Amino acid sequence: MGTNNIVFLENLEWFDDTGKELVHRLPQKGSGEIKYGAQLTLRDSQAGVFFYKGKALDAFPPGRHTLKTANIPILTKILSLPWGLSSPLRAEVYFVNLKVFTNLKWGTRDPVAFKDSELGLIRLRAFGVFNLQVMQPVLFINSLVGTQGMYTTSEIEEYLNRVIVSRFNDYMGETIDSILNLPAKYDELSAGLVKRLQEDFTRFGLGLPQLYINAITPPPEVQQAIDDRSRMGVFDDMNKLMQMKAAMAMEKASEADTGTGPGMGLGMGLMMPAMFSQYFSGKQSASQQPAAAETIACPDCQSAIPQNAKFCPQCGHQQLVFSQCAQCGKNMTPNAKFCSRCGQPAEEKQTPKFCSQCGNEDEPDSMFCNHCGEKI
């Protein structure tokens, strides 16, 4: 056999030097002829998606994988002679970065309208940071990345920012009556906003591990009103402090006059253990929980299944997500035209909403207008 028929093995691997790449394709430009027996090496923070004839055929977990008959066809140079030694069987491997991308910015480009129960219609600015992680590599590539050879956080950050601001406006309108008590509820707002955004992120195979609200700022005149109210609260606290100090002075005076100081001291000494036991009772550390096994819950039947399972052994629900039904969220097969659960057409998309008051375009699921604050 001549040397022209020798097929050399390849080692396919990728390192993210920028720290911002979500997806990287090999070959980066166009598609290529990946040789039979090629070695695919994936790190713990990576997943690989194999495309052949333009379709995603399989996803690979971290480790070393051999691409052979099971997932790639054999085509020697002799068989490719009619195509000028260029193989017509084109394939690509997408490397997906599974790490948590931190410190992504979100914030209102323009002030959003908010109807305050005490201050009336005001405009608020809000900003913070959020973390992002790819949870379903195939769904993420098919829904957002497309055929791009490289996909970074900057290409998706602007869209996610718009979604977060829209959901933030809805959540504020439903849960907050007045911004006067807002600073004490930042953590509560962040947790509720993360739950509200889960559906928007999972639609594209993404996860939202954390979201933080750094500040919600009203106009200067509203800030002045809040400062005035805070000063009144300080005066009330000063009055309480003066009353407490007066009571302590009277107690010391009575001890000096009646000589009952030692008896009172003994009584306090007897009360101290009970006071400290009550104080520390709520601060006992919980026993260390055992390390969680590498399992996940099936989204259909909630049974515990291995993390890398492609089907649920209990109900058969497909875990490797190619696409999801926009109506009920059912995982759909690559060529499905209708959802097997609710019958929704696979290509049907949600249409945006328009505010009846000002005509501004909002997100399809918005409940309050970002422009005028009216309920849609």
N, C-alpha and C positions, 0 to 999 in steps of 0.2 A: 504494500500500500504506500503510495507516495506521501510526501510530507504535506502536500496541499490538503490532505484529508484529515490531518491531525487537529483535534479540537482541544484547545487548552482550557483548563478550569479558570474560573474567575472568583475573586473574593469581593463581594459587595458589602460595603460598610460606609458609614457616614458619621462625621463629627460636626457638631454645631459650634463654630468659632465665634459667632456673633452673639449667642445667647438669646436671640429673638426669633429664630426660625421655628415655626410650627410644623411645617412639612417641607421635605426636600425630595426631589425625584431623581432617580438614576435610570437612564441618562437624563441630564437636566434639560437638554434641547432635543425635542422630538422623542422618538422611541428607538430602541436598539434591539440587537440580537443577543439575548442573554443565553450563554452556552449551556448545554446539558451538563449537569453536575456542578453548576456554580454554587459557591458557598455564600450564604447570606448570614451575616453576623449582626446581631442586634443587642444593644446594651439594655440594662435594667430599666432605663428611662425611655426606651424606644419600642415602637411596634412597626412591623412591615406589612404593606399591602401590595399584593401581586396583581398586576393588570395584564391581561392578554386579550388581543383583538378588541381593545377598547373597553373591556369590562373588568370589574374587580372580581377575581375568582377566589381569593383566600386572604386571610390575615394571619400574621405570624407573631407569636409572643417573643419576649427576650430569649436569647440563646443563639445557637448556631444551627442553621438549617441547610440542607442540601436540596437544590432545585433539580428535580429529575422527572421521570416519566409521570409521576402523580400530579405534578403541577406545571410542567413545561414540556412542550413537544421537542422531539429530536429532528433537527434539520441540518444536514451536513452541507458543505459547500457544493458538493456535486449536485444535490437536489435543488440548489438555488441557482443553477446555471441559467435557466430561462429568464431570471430576473437580474442578470448581469452580476452574479455573485453577491447580491444584496438580498438578504432573507425577507420574504413577504410576511413571515410570522413574527410580528413585532410585539415586544413586551416591555413593561416598565415596572420598576419597584419604587413605591413611595415609602420613605422613612417618615414616621410620625413621632414628634417629640411629645412624650407623655409627662414631662415634668410640670410643676406648677409655675406658671409665669406670674411674677409678683409685681406690685407697684404700677399697675396699669391705671391710667387716669380716667375719671369720669367727671362730668360737670355740665352745668347749664350754660350754653353759649349765649342765650338770651334769657332774661328773667321770665319765670313761669308764673302764671296768675294763680292766686290762692285766696279763697274767701274765708277770712278770719271772722269768728263769731263776735269778737269784741272790736276789732280794728277795721272791719270791712274788707273790701277787695284790695289786696296788696300784691306786689310782685317780689318773688324770692329768687335768690341765687343759691345754688348748692353745689358742692364739689366734694370729691373724696377719691379713694383708690379701691381697686378690686383685684382679685387673683383669678387666673384663668387656667383651665386644664382640659385637654382633649380626653374624652371618655370613650367615644365610639369612633375609632379612626376611619372606618369605611364610610360611615354616614357623614362625617366631617368632610372628607375628600369629595364625595359625590354631591354634597349640598352647597359647599362654599368654595373649596379649592379649585375644583374643575380640572383643567389641563395645565395649570401653571406649574412651572418647574420648581418654584420656590414660593413659599407663603409665610409671611411674617406677621407679628402681632400688630404692626402699624397698619396693615391692610384691613384688619377687622376691628380695631379699637374704636374707630369713628362710628361704625354701625352699632356696636354694642353700647357705646356711650348714648346714642339716641334712644335705644331701647330702655336703658336704665333710667334715663331722665323721664321718659313717658310713664314707666311703671312707678317711679318715685312720685310723680304728680298725682297719679291715681291713688296711691297708698296714703299720701298726705291728706287728700280730700276725704278719704273714708275713715281715717283713724284720729286725726288731729282737729280739734275745734279752734284752738288759738295757739299762736306761736309764743305766747308769753311764758308757757311752761315747757317749751321745746327742748332746751339744752339738756334737761334731765332724761330725755327719751331717745337720745342718739342710738344707744345700743339696741333698744327695742325696735326702733325704726329700721336699723341695719338688718336685724334678724328677720323681721317681717318682709323686708324688701328682697332678701335673698330667696325666701320661700316663694314670693310672687314671681321672681325671675327664673325659677327652675325650669318651667315649661318652655320659656323662650330660648334658654340655652340648650336644653336637651333636644330641641327640635333640630339642632345642627350638630349633635354629638358632643357638645361641650358641657363642662361642669363649672360651677361657680363656688369654689371652696369658701371664700370670704369676700365680704364687701364692707367697707368702712365709710362712714359719713364724717368728713373732717369739719365741715361748717355749713350752716344754713343761714344766710345773711339777708335780712330785710333791708328796705331803703333806709337812709340816714335818719329821717324823721321818726321812723318806727323804732329804730335802735335807741333814739333819745328817750322815747316813751318807756321802753323797757328799762333803761338805766334809771329813770326817775322812780319807777316802781321798785327797783332793787334798793334804792336809797331808803325808801320808806320801810322796807323789810329790815334794813340795818338798824334803823331807829327803834323798831319793835324789839329786836334782839338786844339792843343796849339797855332798854328798859327792863327786860327780864334779867340781864346780867346785874344791874344795879339792885334789883329786888333780891337776888340770890346773895349778893355781898352783904346787904343789910341784914338778912336773916342769919348769915354766918356770924356777923358782928354781935348780934343779939345773943346768939348761942354762947359765944365766948364770954360775954359779959355775965350771963347767968351762971356760968361755971365758976367765974371768979367770985361772985357774990354768995352763992349758996354752998360752995364746996362740993358740989356733986360731980365735979370733973372726973375723979378716978372711977366712980361708978359708971359714968357714961362711957369712959374709955374702955372699961372691962366689957360693957355691953357691945360696943363696936367690935372689940376683939372677938367676941363670940359670933358676931354676925359676918365677919370677914370670910371665913371658910365657905359659908353658904353662898355668899355673893360671888366669890371666885369660881366655885364649882358651877354655878349657873352660867357664868361668863364663858368658861372653857368648854361647857357641855356641847355647845353648837359648833366647836372648832376641832373636834376629834377627826383626824384624817381617816378616810375610808381605807379599807384594806386594798392592797394593790390587786387590780384586776388581772386575770391571766391574759396572756398575749392572744389577740384575736387571730383566729385561723384565716387562711387566705381563701375566703369564700365570699360570695355576694348573694344577694337575694334576687330570685327570679322576678322580673317586673310583672309577670302574669299571675303566678300562683304563690309568690313570696317564699318558696322553698329555698333552703341554702344549697348552693351549687358551687363547684370549683370556679375560681376566678377566670380561668382561660377556657371554660366550657363554651362550645358553640351552640349547644341545644340543652334545654332543661331536661334532666332525666325523669322528672316527675310528670310534666305536662307537655313536653316537646316544644316549648316556645323557643323560637330562634333568638339567640343571644348576640350573634354577630349582625349588627344592624346595617343594612344597605340603604334603606329608606324607611320613613315612618308615615303612617296615615295622619293627615292634617286634622282629621275629625276626632279620632279616638286614640291615636298614638300607637296603634298596633304595628309591630315590626313586619315589614313587607319584603317579599322576595324580589330579586333584581328586575325581573320582567313582568311583575304584577301590574295590571292595569286598574284593578279594583281592590279595595280592602276586603280581606276574607272575613272580617268581623262585622263591619258596618256597611260595606258596599260603596264607600266613598270613592270617587274616581281618584287615581293616583296623582294626576297632574293638576288637580283643582287647587287654586291658591286663594288665600283670603284677600279680600279687597279692602283698601284703606277706608277709614271713616272720615266724614267731613262734618265739622261743627255746624249745626243749624243756626247758631247765633252769629258767628263771624265768618264761616266758610273755610276755616283753617283745616288743613289735612293732618290727621293724627294716625297713630298706629291702629291696626285692625281691631285690637282688643281694648283700646283706650276707653275709659269711662268718664274722664274729665278732659276738657280742651286745654292744651298747653298755652294757648294764646290768650283766651279770655276767662278761663276757669269755670265755664259753664259745664253742667253735666250733659254728656252726649246721649 
